[in-house]
């Protein structure tokens, strides 16, 4: 796997710290309050989220890879580069067009939310795992964009691993927020940090496009 793609996936997760906490930090913080095994429940919830991301990456990556035609593969690589640029702009707060994906995702989220509601409050590890898996499908522009980007690799295993690393990237902020230590998560919410990460992602996307154009012309 391209190491830069792995690093990009982790950076996307880190950059999405503020968004993740805003979307599901309250649920994560409330899990297991007053329970003797709260730490295990919180870890199970986070594991459920990452498993959900990984499974979605595998399914969508497999679907994208079913068409094995050179124009399709080239189109997917161009799309992946453009998505990297779009996510960089979104992360840096320079362009928020990816929020439209959240509105579309809200339609899919409603039935999942109804299924997940009985899992609250999660008092057992299987409940926390299932709740995390459900919350991994929240209508979040960054998650859906990362999924589209990972799927564009057109390889099920690679897309799954990229989404897994994206989930790993969200862990520092989510875990520190859940355990009440917000210093790390607050640092990733700072605009200048987000802009450094966003600018780096945009640069990688532009570089990928340039390499594709160069290869095609050659």
ZIGI-V554822 format. One record per backbone hydrogen bond with DSSP energy under -0.5 kcal/mol. NH is the residue of the N-H (numbers start at 1). CO is the residue of the C=O. E is the energy in kcal/mol with one decimal. If there is no record, write none. Layout:
nh=NH co=CO e=E
nh=NH co=CO e=E
This chain:
nh=6 co=2 e=-1.6
nh=7 co=3 e=-2.5
nh=8 co=4 e=-2.6
nh=9 co=5 e=-2.3
nh=10 co=6 e=-2.2
nh=11 co=7 e=-2.6
nh=12 co=8 e=-2.3
nh=13 co=9 e=-1.8
nh=14 co=10 e=-2.4
nh=15 co=11 e=-3.0
nh=16 co=12 e=-1.6
nh=17 co=14 e=-1.6
nh=20 co=16 e=-3.2
nh=21 co=17 e=-2.5
nh=22 co=18 e=-2.0
nh=23 co=19 e=-2.2
nh=24 co=20 e=-2.9
nh=25 co=20 e=-0.5
nh=25 co=21 e=-1.7
nh=26 co=21 e=-0.5
nh=28 co=24 e=-2.3
nh=29 co=25 e=-2.6
nh=30 co=26 e=-1.4
nh=31 co=27 e=-0.9
nh=31 co=28 e=-0.7
nh=32 co=122 e=-0.7
nh=33 co=30 e=-1.4
nh=35 co=32 e=-2.6
nh=38 co=35 e=-1.1
nh=41 co=37 e=-2.0
nh=42 co=38 e=-2.7
nh=43 co=39 e=-2.3
nh=44 co=40 e=-2.2
nh=45 co=41 e=-2.2
nh=46 co=42 e=-2.2
nh=47 co=43 e=-2.4
nh=48 co=44 e=-2.4
nh=49 co=45 e=-1.8
nh=50 co=46 e=-2.1
nh=51 co=47 e=-2.7
nh=52 co=48 e=-2.2
nh=53 co=49 e=-2.4
nh=54 co=50 e=-2.6
nh=55 co=51 e=-2.7
nh=56 co=52 e=-2.3
nh=57 co=53 e=-2.4
nh=58 co=54 e=-2.3
nh=59 co=55 e=-2.4
nh=60 co=56 e=-2.7
nh=61 co=57 e=-2.5
nh=62 co=58 e=-2.4
nh=63 co=59 e=-2.0
nh=64 co=60 e=-2.3
nh=65 co=61 e=-1.7
nh=66 co=63 e=-1.0
nh=67 co=64 e=-0.7
nh=68 co=66 e=-0.7
nh=69 co=67 e=-0.7
nh=73 co=69 e=-2.5
nh=74 co=70 e=-2.7
nh=75 co=71 e=-2.6
nh=76 co=72 e=-2.3
nh=77 co=73 e=-1.9
nh=78 co=74 e=-2.2
nh=79 co=75 e=-2.5
nh=80 co=76 e=-2.7
nh=81 co=77 e=-2.0
nh=82 co=78 e=-2.4
nh=83 co=79 e=-2.6
nh=84 co=80 e=-1.9
nh=85 co=81 e=-1.8
nh=86 co=82 e=-2.7
nh=87 co=83 e=-2.7
nh=88 co=84 e=-1.8
nh=89 co=85 e=-2.4
nh=90 co=86 e=-2.2
nh=91 co=87 e=-2.7
nh=92 co=88 e=-2.1
nh=93 co=90 e=-1.0
nh=94 co=89 e=-2.6
nh=95 co=89 e=-1.3
nh=99 co=96 e=-1.9
nh=100 co=97 e=-1.7
nh=101 co=98 e=-1.3
nh=102 co=98 e=-0.7
nh=103 co=99 e=-1.3
nh=104 co=100 e=-1.8
nh=105 co=101 e=-2.7
nh=106 co=102 e=-1.6
nh=107 co=103 e=-0.6
nh=107 co=104 e=-1.0
nh=108 co=104 e=-0.8
nh=109 co=105 e=-2.1
nh=110 co=106 e=-1.3
nh=111 co=107 e=-0.5
nh=112 co=108 e=-0.9
nh=113 co=109 e=-2.9
nh=114 co=110 e=-1.9
nh=115 co=111 e=-1.7
nh=116 co=112 e=-2.1
nh=117 co=113 e=-1.7
nh=118 co=114 e=-0.5
nh=119 co=116 e=-1.8
nh=120 co=117 e=-1.7
nh=123 co=121 e=-0.6
nh=128 co=124 e=-2.2
nh=129 co=125 e=-2.6
nh=130 co=126 e=-2.4
nh=131 co=127 e=-2.6
nh=132 co=128 e=-2.4
nh=133 co=129 e=-2.3
nh=134 co=130 e=-2.1
nh=135 co=131 e=-2.7
nh=136 co=132 e=-1.1
nh=137 co=134 e=-1.7
nh=138 co=135 e=-1.5
nh=140 co=138 e=-2.0
nh=144 co=140 e=-2.6
nh=145 co=141 e=-2.2
nh=146 co=142 e=-2.5
nh=147 co=143 e=-2.3
nh=148 co=144 e=-2.3
nh=149 co=145 e=-2.6
nh=150 co=146 e=-2.8
nh=151 co=147 e=-2.6
nh=152 co=148 e=-1.4
nh=153 co=150 e=-1.6
nh=154 co=151 e=-2.3
nh=159 co=155 e=-2.8
nh=160 co=156 e=-2.3
nh=161 co=157 e=-2.3
nh=162 co=158 e=-2.5
nh=163 co=159 e=-2.1
nh=164 co=160 e=-2.0
nh=165 co=161 e=-2.6
nh=166 co=162 e=-2.0
nh=167 co=163 e=-2.2
nh=168 co=164 e=-2.3
nh=169 co=165 e=-2.0
nh=170 co=166 e=-1.0
nh=170 co=167 e=-0.6
nh=171 co=167 e=-0.7
nh=171 co=168 e=-1.0
nh=172 co=168 e=-0.6
nh=174 co=170 e=-2.2
nh=175 co=171 e=-3.3
nh=176 co=172 e=-2.0
nh=177 co=173 e=-2.2
nh=178 co=174 e=-2.2
nh=179 co=175 e=-2.2
nh=180 co=177 e=-1.0
nh=181 co=176 e=-2.8
nh=182 co=180 e=-0.8
nh=186 co=182 e=-2.7
nh=187 co=183 e=-1.5
nh=188 co=184 e=-1.3
nh=189 co=185 e=-0.6
nh=189 co=186 e=-0.6
nh=190 co=186 e=-0.6
nh=190 co=187 e=-0.7
nh=194 co=190 e=-2.2
nh=195 co=191 e=-2.3
nh=196 co=192 e=-1.6
nh=197 co=193 e=-2.3
nh=198 co=194 e=-3.1
nh=199 co=195 e=-2.6
nh=200 co=196 e=-2.0
nh=201 co=197 e=-2.4
nh=202 co=198 e=-2.4
nh=203 co=199 e=-2.3
nh=204 co=200 e=-2.2
nh=205 co=201 e=-2.3
nh=206 co=202 e=-2.7
nh=207 co=203 e=-2.4
nh=208 co=204 e=-2.4
nh=209 co=205 e=-2.2
nh=210 co=206 e=-2.6
nh=211 co=207 e=-2.4
nh=212 co=208 e=-2.1
nh=213 co=209 e=-2.6
nh=214 co=210 e=-2.6
nh=215 co=211 e=-2.4
nh=216 co=212 e=-2.6
nh=217 co=213 e=-2.6
nh=218 co=214 e=-2.2
